[in-house]
Structures are given as C-alpha cells and as structure tokens.
C-alpha cells in the first residue's frame, strides 16, 4: 500500500476515480487534501444516568443535531461531532485516513480523535470527532480547513457498505 502524492491525487480526481464535491485544487497539499468544516454539529446531551456502551449503542440516543450560522463554542473538555462540507467518493482500490492539522492541534483542538480509517468505496461526508483538550473555549467556524484526508492505494479491491456508508449528517 502507498500514500498518494499531490500529482497522483489530482490525476485520480481528473480521471474521475476520486470524486470530491465541492473541490478546489488549492486544497490539495503534497500528500493530502484539506477538508472544510460544515455547519452542523451533534452535541452531547447533559445526562445524569449511565449510558451503556454495547454492540447496539446508538449515538442518536445521547446527542442532538444543531446547525450554526456563525460559529460554535467548544468548551474545555467538551466533545462534539462535526462533518465535512465535502463529500468524498472513493473507488474500490483506494482507502484513506482522516487526520487533524497541526495548526489546530497546537491550540488543543483534536479534530478526529478515533476511527480515522476511511474504507474503500465510500461515498459520503466525513464525520469529525472533535474534542477541546485545552483550558480555553474555542470557536469553531464552518468553512475552516479543519482536517486533511490522506489517500492510500490498496492491494486488491473492496467496498464499504456498512452503517455509515451514505452519511451526510454528523
């Protein structure tokens, strides 16, 4: 397996193998593409009961979907789910990794805390698992280049068809 360079990413996009919507060429770096934060967030409800984590747990039971126009304030120690503005469609021989950007990590913002592997054949928006580990409230602005997607060519082919195959909301 190998990571795609800027030239390979652009070639795959030009050939229609990777589809990113919306796409702007200046988003593509030497080995990844920056993705923008959308304006929808899933916030955790304040609960005073235990929520059991099992194979049947559903995040919808303990979160609420909100839409912001200007910005969302993420308090210290708080976690929310966000989503990218871009929809990414991958072929069956390319997978990827969703990672934060160092400029935001230096502020104490963890943009994607777990589950960073993106399956081959996806056709969806990427959910962001965002946490503020700093002692300072941070304002999250939709449209910010918040994370990066790293493409990797696979040996063989496969297509993801699981629970989140067509996600468009956080």
C-alpha positions, 0 to 999 in steps of 0.5 A: 500500500502507498500514500498518494502524492499531490500529482497522483491525487489530482490525476485520480480526481481528473480521471474521475476515480476520486470524486470530491464535491465541492473541490478546489485544487488549492486544497490539495497539499503534497500528500493530502487534501484539506477538508472544510468544516460544515455547519452542523454539529451533534452535541452531547446531551447533559445526562445524569444516568449511565449510558451503556456502551454495547454492540447496539449503542446508538449515538442518536440516543445521547446527542442532538443535531444543531446547525450554526450560522456563525460559529460554535463554542467548544468548551474545555473538555467538551466533545462534539461531532462535526462533518465535512462540507465535502463529500468524498467518493472513493473507488474500490482500490483506494482507502484513506485516513482522516487526520487533524492539522497541526495548526489546530492541534497546537491550540488543543483542538483534536479534530478526529480523535478515533476511527480515522480509517476511511474504507474503500468505496465510500461515498459520503461526508466525513464525520469529525470527532472533535474534542477541546483538550485545552483550558480555553473555549474555542470557536469553531467556524464552518468553512475552516480547513479543519482536517486533511484526508490522506489517500492510500492505494490498496492491494486488491479491491473492496467496498464499504457498505456498512452503517455509515456508508451514505452519511451526510449528517454528523 
